């Protein structure tokens, strides 16, 4: 079993309040969960209204599949939001 993890920072420059930010977070989380069946959570910067930091995880039978899923999710998020920085990690058990 391999767990793929990604921490991705997004920039919500158009957000003028935490309410605007929550709408963006909810949209990204729901779209990623629906398309990839991945776990997504806001993991940092909850009080900053223009910066969004999400943690994304997938579980796969092998590292190649986990990495492929993480890269696909990254490409998808990049197509719908402004990405500021990304870090990924694969953990084997």
N, C-alpha and C positions, 0 to 999 in steps of 0.2 A: 504494500500500500504506500502511495506517495501523496503527500499533501503539498499542493502548490499554493503559495501565499504571495500576495501583492499588496503593497501600500502605495496608494496613488493620491497625489495632491492635485486638486482642481482649483481653478480660479473662477469665481462667479462675479465678475466685474460689474455686471448689471444689477446684482442684488443690492437693494437699498436698506434691507432690514434682515433680522434673523428669520422672519416669516418667509421672505423671498428665498433665502438660502435653504430653508427646510423644504420648500417646494422643489428646488433643483435636486437636493439630496434624495427626496422621495422618488422623483422621476428617474434619476439614474439608477438607484437601487432596484426599483421595480422592473425597469427595462432589462437590466443585467440578470436579475433573478429569473425573469420569464424566458429570456433567450438562451441562457447558459446553465440554469439550475445551479448557480453558485451562491455561496453565502457572502453577503455584503453588509458591512456596518460602518457607520461613521465612528472613527476611532480617535480622532484628535480635533482640536480647533473648533469645538462646539460653540464657543462664545465669539468667534471671529466670523463676521457676516459675509465676507467675500472669499474666504479660504475654506475649502472642504477637503478633509483627509479621510479617505475610505480605505478599509481593509477588505480584501477579497480573498476567498479561499475556495479551492476545488480539491476533490479527492479523486484519485485515479489509480489504476492498477500498475501503471509504469510511469517513469519520469518523462518520457517523450510525450505521452498523452497529457499529463498535467501541465507541462511547459507549453504545449500547443494550445490548451484551453486558456491558460493565463495570457498568452500572446494574443489570442483571438479576442478575449475580453478587453485587453488593453487597446487593441485596434478599434473595437466597438466604442469604448468610452471616449477615445480620442476623436472619433467621428461625431460625437454628440456634445462634447464639453471641452473647455480649454484646460489642457493638462499642464501642470507646472513642474512636477517631478514624480519619478516612479522608482520603486525598489521592489525586487522580486526575490523569492527564495523557494527552493524545493526541499522538502524533508522526507526522507525514506524511512520506513519502518519495516 
